[in-house]
Amino acid sequence: MDFVGARSAVLAVLRGVSAGDRSRLLHWMRTTNDFDEFMLSNNDVVLRSIAEDLRNCLPIEAMLNSEHLAIKKILEQPEPTVHVDAFLYDDDDIIDSLCEKGKMSRNYCVVCGSHKTAPLEFISHSFSLMELKFLYQYALPDLTGKILVDVGSRLGAVLFGVLHSDICTQASLLQNADVVVMNNVFEYFLDRLEQARAWEFISHNMRKKGSLLVTVPSLEESISNLQTDILLSQWVEEMKLDYDVYMEKDIDREALEQIHLYKIL
Ligand SMILES: C[S@@+](CC[C@H](N)C(=O)[O-])C[C@H]1O[C@@H](n2cnc3c(N)ncnc32)[C@H](O)[C@@H]1O
């Protein structure tokens, strides 16, 4: 059935519904999640099935014991915080079902033994599906033939490829890259001296004019508390991103606003 036929059929159904039930039906059509499956593209389905495969072979906290500093920094957060990987656990229903089974919790006990609870902070070391789609469908241009580097690929949400090494040993990779993606790479994983050194290395080697750098959070925020001699105004120009591209009501706009795009000068 084509669009015109389908629209007529929907209108015919609405006309056929008893007057008393029509407003109920319209309310359901405006608010239901039952249409979600029709909005999913094939790409969404592929991404979700990759996430499902990974969920099945990783521990629920999706962190390795070797990630000492990241684990320590989560424990040091002012509010009790847990790592819930946004790529793996992108769907609130999955989190709810794990909470019901007692495998995950959204709350912590304020006074041990009492029924008083408060919401836990969730932190993610991966981009969510929404952030990935924003990145690839809106923020970045066509990447055909381009070299894209995801610094710290972790589960491979941004880029599923394998080069296991410290970015500070990869000068030529950075020099040749057309696009470099850096999603909160250093803050949780390196101490401040190492972070400063790593940013200096990136800024010295990512010099290809016109190449693009995506960062979360902004470069200003990432280096503001570090001692570096990076002069942002001489290195990059920020490109404005339109964060209003999604119409859905449950979009985490705050998360999207953390994504920044720069062009190398
Ligand atoms: C927040 S995760 C980002 C994961 C992935 N890019 C994403 O957006 O879903 C940051 C990753 O950067 C890695 N990382 C930290 N310092 C690094 C370095 N010097 N060289 C390469 N990777 C590094 C961390 O181990 C971690 O896996």
The ligand as a Tripos MOL2 file, in Angstrom:
@<TRIPOS>MOLECULE
LIG
   27    29     1     0     0
SMALL
NO_CHARGES

@<TRIPOS>ATOM
      1 C1         35.0490    7.1250   27.3350 C.3       1 LIG1
      2 S1         35.8050    5.8270   26.4590 S.3       1 LIG1
      3 C2         35.2170    6.1400   24.8250 C.3       1 LIG1
      4 C3         34.8140    4.8730   24.0980 C.3       1 LIG1
      5 C4         34.3290    5.0310   22.6600 C.3       1 LIG1
      6 N1         35.1770    5.8900   21.8780 N.3       1 LIG1
      7 C5         32.9000    5.5560   22.6440 C.2       1 LIG1
      8 O1         32.7050    6.7560   22.4590 O.co2     1 LIG1
      9 O2         31.9620    4.7900   22.8180 O.co2     1 LIG1
     10 C6         37.4920    6.3920   26.4050 C.3       1 LIG1
     11 C7         38.5000    5.3090   26.0590 C.3       1 LIG1
     12 O3         39.7510    5.9510   25.8130 O.3       1 LIG1
     13 C8         40.7940    5.1010   26.2680 C.3       1 LIG1
     14 N2         42.0340    5.8800   26.4640 N.ar      1 LIG1
     15 C9         42.3870    6.6560   27.4990 C.ar      1 LIG1
     16 N3         43.6280    7.1580   27.3010 N.ar      1 LIG1
     17 C10        44.0730    6.6760   26.1160 C.ar      1 LIG1
     18 C11        45.2880    6.8230   25.3770 C.ar      1 LIG1
     19 N4         46.2910    7.5620   25.8330 N.pl3     1 LIG1
     20 N5         45.3990    6.1960   24.1860 N.ar      1 LIG1
     21 C12        44.3850    5.4410   23.7140 C.ar      1 LIG1
     22 N6         43.2050    5.2590   24.3740 N.ar      1 LIG1
     23 C13        43.0550    5.8690   25.5660 C.ar      1 LIG1
     24 C14        40.2130    4.5470   27.5670 C.3       1 LIG1
     25 O4         40.8700    3.3810   27.9690 O.3       1 LIG1
     26 C15        38.7370    4.3020   27.1630 C.3       1 LIG1
     27 O5         38.5990    3.0010   26.6500 O.3       1 LIG1
@<TRIPOS>BOND
     1     1     2 1
     2     2     3 1
     3     2    10 1
     4     3     4 1
     5     4     5 1
     6     5     6 1
     7     5     7 1
     8     7     8 2
     9     7     9 1
    10    10    11 1
    11    11    12 1
    12    11    26 1
    13    12    13 1
    14    13    14 1
    15    13    24 1
    16    14    15 ar
    17    14    23 ar
    18    15    16 ar
    19    16    17 ar
    20    17    18 ar
    21    17    23 ar
    22    18    19 1
    23    18    20 ar
    24    20    21 ar
    25    21    22 ar
    26    22    23 ar
    27    24    25 1
    28    24    26 1
    29    26    27 1
@<TRIPOS>SUBSTRUCTURE
     1 LIG1         1 GROUP 0 **** ****
